[in-house]
Amino acid sequence: MISNNNPIPFVDLITPHLKLEEELIAIFRQALESGGFIGGPMVSDFERNFSAFCNTTYCIGVSSGTDALRFALMAVGVKKGDGVITVPNTFIATTEAITQAGASTEFIDIDERTYNMDPEKLREYLETQCDIDDKTGRPIKRKTGQPITVIIPVHLYGQMANMDPILELAGRYNLIVIEDACQAHGAAYHSKLQGRWENAGSVGKAAAFSFYPGKNLGACGEAGAVTTNDGDVAQKIRILRDHGQVKKYFHDLEGYNGRLDAIQAGILDIKLKHLSEWNDNRRRIAHRYNELLEKIDEIIKPFEPKWVKSVYHLYVIRANNRDEVQSHLTKTDIATGLHYPVPLHLQRAYTDLGYKNGDFPITEKVAKEILSLPMYPGLTEGQQKRVVECLKK
Ligand SMILES: *Cc1c(COP(=O)(O)O)cnc(C)c1O
């Protein structure tokens, strides 16, 4: 008999793969028998199916979400010395990509309810800290003289950023929008401007996805993709991921080794068929957490505005005594996470940028209170009740 006190993991990377074991092994066998390890039909089939899932014209498979972000930035023309806007409440890959594309990061604080970029603060930044370049119509950061060229809204925890006002500002200031959709496979946003629901990955000039194993769609290893409707951007990324080659050993530019493995693509294609069902389960589990937590005033639950459909990559609550709560859960074998404990502007890696405590107060406040509860498609009602019972204590 299963004991009531089995540990509750934070994610389950075992059960879904065991359920698909035969199909996944067949992919490996297909690669062994054909010798097709890099590129080929498994990659192009997945690219076609994932672009259909996101409702975009193109999908370019790459080797990670970080590469997807970096290649997207380079493909839209980010140059050395440019400023790229994003939030300090994200995984460091977002800013690694900016720096590695030769640009520097301009942080905008987040909205306290959605934890995503606050469009009002973006407006304030553009209006008060920048002048407009007459030639390009683009903002120039007054303090440094740097041109600002791109905005990267991050769809954190599976919920899309408020894109309408961000796109409106981008239009007014001639800025390019690249979505960091690494946590948002299948999420949607209702655009008032367009009068319809739009999929994550289809809203900006390009979008980056990660298929790191723990993401809503995860490979059995490293993988990522860029989606876009722009044929030129797609073509540049195909060249960037493959050593700058236009054809074998003819290099238009110096690129990267950033391709998507055929085996990973084959695995992703199998798992993609289940993604909508898994996302529905995550939404159901999130709603059940909401109900179970309803009467606990000390806990702030996730806020899902009417204009988004979150795919709950993470279910993140807030509590004043977060550390205490977390250690109590840990003691009862319930695994939790912090996404993220230290805002990027306060990371040691970015000491040189000269930020200090107090620069982005909402991000800093939230970082002390957030707690990610166990969340994966197979989480049972019984397990959720145990998590909440433990939280109440
Ligand atoms: C996971 C993640 C990335 C990076 O993806 P990798 O595949 O690990 O390189 C980038 N941004 C966000 C928000 C992520 O969660």
The ligand as an ORCA input file, in Angstrom:
! r2SCAN-3c Opt
* xyz 0 1
  C      14.540     27.993    -19.039
  C      14.556     29.429    -19.372
  C      15.477     29.969    -20.285
  C      16.638     29.207    -20.855
  O      16.399     28.028    -21.462
  P      17.552     26.904    -21.563
  O      16.938     25.910    -22.488
  O      17.795     26.375    -20.193
  O      18.756     27.544    -22.152
  C      15.353     31.309    -20.613
  N      14.410     32.089    -20.061
  C      13.528     31.609    -19.161
  C      12.505     32.526    -18.584
  C      13.587     30.269    -18.774
  O      12.734     29.821    -17.850
*
